[in-house]
Amino acid sequence: MLSSAAIAFFKSIVGDEMSISQEDLLHYGHDETEDLSFPPHVVLKPANPQEISSILKYCNEHKIPVTPAGARTGLSGGSLPIYGGVLLSMEKFNKILNIDEKNHQVITEPGVITEVLQNTVKEKGLFYPPDPASKGSCFIGGNVAENSGGPKAVKYGVTNEYVLNLEIVLPTGEIIWTGANVLKNATGYNLTQLIVGSEGTLAVVTKIVLKLLPHPTHNLLMLVPFYDAGQACEAVAAIFQAGITPSGLEFMERDALIWTQNFIGESTIPIADNHAAHLLIEVDGFDSEILMSDCEKIMTVLESYSHDEILFAESEAQKNTLWTLRRKAGEAVKSQSIYKEEDTVVPRYQLPELLYHIKKIGAKYGFQSVCYGHAGDGNLHVNIIKGNLSNAFWNDELPIAIRELFTEVVRLGGTISGEHGIGLVQKPYMDIAFLEVSLNLMREIKKVFDPNNILNPGKIF
């Protein structure tokens, strides 16, 4: 438990934006990772970098764990305060500070909802592409912490490709900028990119400078039903080999689509009994004729694969329906059963073999999996369904199966997380992806930033 002196100090810094109520501790003690819950001892909601600096200096001196948290939509337990202590909520940092239309940049605080940021810059004709499924609720700061991707990453890249500069507070309390608001920077080590994807273990981000693009004016969307899921995976690489780069290329197994339809109450998209999987394919740009030509090329590629009639979205409403089916898949699976979601990623040409090994390992150990994901990136989300499996199997045998799966992923040239991060639940498998010398380098970097290991301890390693 925290001392009364610590509670009094925190109260002096944030005033009423401190809570030790059981209701709040339970609320802030979980994210979207399975059913895990780790209540902190106190919740603090600072409003500026100076308050965070004071909190971290005190916690560093008294060796109190501090877990930064955004909207807590993560799936790897990255914002769970597993050692109690302070839950540092960034929800008060919710302002877009400046949109620089001349340089195509935006300066934002980390507590801005990603979709709000996207819609705000869109009003200026600008585009921030990374769009995780939770974009309507997740914070941009969490996207930086996890190096989030989303469907548009296949064409436009993930979060780190848009972060130019960061204001951060170090665990020892110093406030610094990591880089410069420029497109090229070869000045010393790249601290900005070191912070991106570090999952809140190195520093607390308080301001973010993002690169923006002109917003595409046109897009076309198609849903392609396949009779064989492996062929759907094979078609992904073939589309790129034909010289086309879609702005979205998503894979959904049959169960994922049906469960999501039931979850959101949508029945207008037909799913035949012999449909094994679907590809959702989008192209975007500034010339509708070029986009139509791209779709024709895609259809020519697909002629080599066994599929049913292709559905073209004819209106914005139908486009929104199709994207909602994809974006709500995770929530739909969660509503069905306790589950574990593994965030596998391989070179996209290896997708068919990855899917084969997922199903082979599932058959070997006796579990059902439901897969969907960003096929254009080779990023497949593997949802393992608990259903009627025993707790003994779930706790003791399933980790062995997951280790076997990750071993195959790495053998295929991939790695164990594409966009969800390592956090708490994936750290037992880091030895599959890295040699010990590499892990030790990461541990030493952590020590340089956080000598007393107070900031989000127990994550990644």
N, C-alpha and C positions, 0 to 999 in steps of 0.2 A: 504494500500500500504506500501511496505517497504521503509524505509528512504534511502536517498542518502548515509548516513554513512554506513548503513548495506550493500548496494550494493557495496560500495567501499571496505568494509572489505572482503566480499566474493570474490571480484575480486583479492584482495591481496593474498588470499589463493589458489584459483584454476586457476587464470589467465584467459586464453581464454576458459577454460572449464566451463564457466558460460554463461547463456543465459537469456535474458529477451524479446526475439523476440516473437511476437504473434504466429508465426507459431510453435515455439518450445513449448511455454506454452500450446497451444492447443494439440499438439502431446503428451506431457507428462501428460496431464490432464485426460486421459482415460485409461482404461484397457479393458478386454474383457467382462466386466459386463454390460449386456444389452446395452443401448445407453447412459449411464451416462458420464458426462464430468464435471470436476472440475479443471480448469487451475490453476497452482500455480502462485506465483508472480515472482519466479526465479527458474531456473533449474541449479543445481550444479553437476559437475561430478568429484568428488575427485579421487585421484589416490593411496592414501595410508591411513592407519589408523590415522596417525598424522594429516592429513588434515581434516578428519572427526572429530577428537577430537576437533580441533580448531573451526570448524563450530558449533558443538553441544554446546561447552562451551559458545560461543557467543549467540547462539539462546536461550540457557537456561537462560542466564543473561537477555536477552531482551525479553524473552517470545514470541519467534517467532516459529510457528509450523513447524515441520520438518517431511516430509513423505518419508521414504525410499522406493525405487522402484527398481525392477529388470527388467525383460523383460516385465512386465505388461500383463501377460497372465491370470491373476486371474479372477475368476468368482463371487467373493463376494464383490468387491469394496475395497479390502484391501489396495491397493496402490494408492487410489484416494486422492489427497490433498484437502479434502473438506473444509478446512479453509484457503486455499491459502498457503502463506508462502513459504517455501523451499521444492522443490522436489529434494531429494538426490538420484541421479541415481548411481547405483553400476556397471554400464557397463564397467568401466575402470578396475575393479577387475576381470580380465578375464584370469588368469593364473592358471594352475595346477602346484603346487609348488614342490611336491615330491610324487613319487610312491614308497612305501616301500614294495618290493616284498617279503622280508623275513617275515614281520609281517602282510602282507595282509592289508595294510592301504594306504590311499592317503590323502595328504593335498592339499586343493584347495581353491582358492578364490571364493567368492560367485557369481561372474558374469560369470562363466563358464557355457555354455549351457549343460544341463543334458546329452543329447545324445553324445555330444563331450567327456564328462567325461567318459561315458560308453564305447565308442569306443576306447578311449585312454587306459583305463585299460584292455580292452579285448585283446589288442595287447600283453599284458603281461600274458595272460591266466587268468585274474581276472574279477570279476563280481560285478557290483553295480546294484542290482535288481530294486529299485523303478523306475517306468517308467510311469509317467503321460502321458496322451494323447498328451500333448504339449511338449513332451520331446525334439523335434527337435528345439524348440525355447525358452522354459522356462529356467531360470537360476537355478542352484543348490541352491543358496541362497534363492530364492523364495520357493523352495521345502522345505527347512528347516523352513522357516517362516510359511508355511501352513501345515507342516507335511504331505506332499503329499504321495499318494499311487500309484495307477495304477493297471493294470491287474495282474502283478506278485506279488502283495501284498498278494494274497490269499495263496501263498506258502511261500514267503520270508519275508513278513512284510512290514511296511511302513517306511518312512524316519527316524523316531526317533530311530529305531532299529539298525541303521547304524552310527549314529552320536556319536562319542566318546568324542570330545572336540571341543570347539569353542573359537576363539578370538573375543571379542566383544568390542564395544565402548559404554559406558553408556551415557545416555542423559546429564549427568553432565560432560562428557568429559574424564573420566578415561578409560584406555585401560586395559582389564584383560583377562585371560584365565579362562574358566568356570570349567574345570576338568583336566583330564589327558589322555594321549594317550594309555590307557590300556583297556582290555576287562572287567575287574571287578574293581569297585570303590565304596567303602562304606565309603567315607571320607566326612562327612558333608552332607548338603542338596545338591541335584542333580540340580545344576544351569544349567547344560547343557540341561537337559530334560525340564527344565522350559522355556528356550529360544525357544526350538523347538516347533513350533506351536503357538508361541505368536504373530505372524502376525506383526512383526516389531513395537510392542508397548512398548517393554521393553529395547531394545538395538539394535545397528546396528552390524550385523555379518560381520567380515572382513576376517576370516580364518575358515575353516571347516576341521576337521579330521574325515574321514569316514572309517569304517570297510569294507573290501571287502571279497568276497568268490571266490573259484575256479569257473571258467566259465563252465557251463554245455556244454557237447560236442554233445548232441543229443536232438532233440525235435520232437514231432509229434503233428499235429493239425487237428481237425475235426470241421465241421460246421453241426449242427443238426437242421433241420427244424421241428417245432412242429405245430400241428393243433390247439392247445389251449395254450395261453400264461400262464395261471395258471399252466398247467401241466409242462411247461418248468421250471417254478419257483420251483415246487415240486421236479423235478428231481435233482435240485442242491444239496439239503441236502442229497438226497438218494445216490449220488455219494460219498460223504464224509462218510456216514454211512457204505458204502461198503469197507472202509479202503483205499480209494484213495485220494491223495491230488494233484490236478492238479496245474500246474504252471500258468494257466490262466483259468478262467471260467467266460465268459462274456455273458450277456443277451442283446438281441436287439429285440425290437418290430418290426413288419412288416414295419411300416412307417419309422422308423429310418433307416432300411436297404435300403429301396427303395429310400428315399431321399438322402442317402449317395451315392448310386450307380449313381443317376442322377447328383449329385454334382461333383463327380470325373470322370464321364464319363466311368463307368465300367459296363459291361453287361454280363460278362462270368459266374456269379454266378446265377443260376436259382432261382427265387422266384415264387412259384405257387400261384394261387389266394386263396387257402385255407391255406397257411402258415401264422400263426398268430404271431409267434416269433421264434427266433433262439438262440441256445446256441453255443458259440465258445469255444471249450475246447482244452487246450494244456497240454501236459505232457512233462517234460524235465528231463534230468539226464545224466548219464555217461555210461549207458548200454542199447543198443537199444532193446535187447530181453526183458528186464524188462519193458521198455516203451510200447512195443507191448502188453505185458501181461496186463499192466494197461489199455490200450485201449480196449482190449477184455473184461475186467471186466466192464468198463464203458458201453460198448455196451450191456452187459448182464443186467445191471441196467436199461438201457433205454428201454429194451424190455417191461417193465411194463408201458410204457407211449406211447401215440399215436403220432408217428412222421413219417415223410417221410424219404426218402433215405438219409443216412449220407454221406456227402462229406468229403473225406480225402484229405488233401493238398498233392499233389504228387511231388511238387518241391518247392524250396525256393521262386521262383517268385509267386507261388500260395499262399504260406504262407504269403508273404508280401502283396498280394492283400487282403486276408482275414483280416489281422491286420489293413490295411489301412482303410477298410470299418468300422471297429470298431473305430479307432482313429479319423477319420474324421467326426464321427456322430455329434459332437457338432457344428462344422463349418457348416455342412449341414443343421441342424435345424435352425441355425442363419440366413442362407441364405434364408430360406423360409418365415420368419416372425419375427416381434418383439416377444420376448419370455422371460420367467423367468425360470431359472433352479434351482430347489430345490434338494439339495444333501442329500437325506434321507439314513439312514442306520439302519437296524434291524438285530437281530440274523437270520442267513440265513434260518432257518427252518420257520421263519415267513414271508418269501418273498411272498408266494402266498397270504397271508392275506393282506400284504402291497399293492400289486398290486390291489387286490379287492377294498380296500378303496380308492386308487388313482382314480380308474375309477368311483366308487360310488360318490365320492365328485365332480368329474368332471361333472357327469350327473346332480347332484343336483344344481350346480352353472352354468352349461352351458358352460364349457370350454373343449377344446381338449387337451389331454396330449400325449406326445411321450416319452416313457421310454427306457432307456438302462443303462447299468452299470456293475459294478463288482459283479456279482451275487454270486460268491464264498465267498465274504466278506459280503453279505447282503446289499451291497451299490448300491442303485438304483438312477440314475439321472432322475428326473421328469421334463420334459420340457413342460411348459404350454404355449400354442400357442395363441398369441393375435388375429391373423386373423382379423375377422370383429367385434370383441368385442369392445364396446365403451370405450372411455377414462375414463368415469365415473365409469364403472364397473372395469376397469383395476386398477384404482387408489384407489377406495373406497371399492368395494366388494371383489376383489380377495384376498387382505390381510386377510380377514375373512376366506376365503376358505383355504388359506395356513395355517393359525393358526389351523383350524380344522384338516388339514392333519398332521401337526406336533404333534398335541395332540394324534392322533392315533398312530403315529410313536413311541412316548414315551410310550404310553400304551402297545405297542408290545415289549417293552424292548429296543428300539432303541434311537437314538438321531438325532439332526437336522442338523448335518454336519458330513460327513464321511471323506472328504478330501479337500473340497473347502474353509473351514474356515468360520468364522462369518463375519468379515470385517464390511462393512457398511449395506448391505442389509438384513442380517439375525439377526442383533442385536435386533430388536423389539420382537423376539421370544425366547430370552434367558430365559425368566421366565418360559417357558414350560419345558425346560430341567433342570433348576436348582432352588433350593430354594433360597430365598433372602440371607440367611446366607452364602451360597456358593458364590453367586455373590459378596457379600461384601468382602469375603476373597480375591477374585481375584482383586477387586478394590483396596484393601489395598496393595497387592503385586505391582500393577501398581504404586501406590504412592511412595513406597520404592525405586523403580528403577527410577521413573520419577516424582519428587515432583512438578514440574511446569507444568506437562502434555503437554510437547511440542512434544513428539515423537508419530507420527501417531495418533493424538487425534481424538476422535469421532468414534473409531472403537471398536467393541466387546460389549461395554457397552453403 
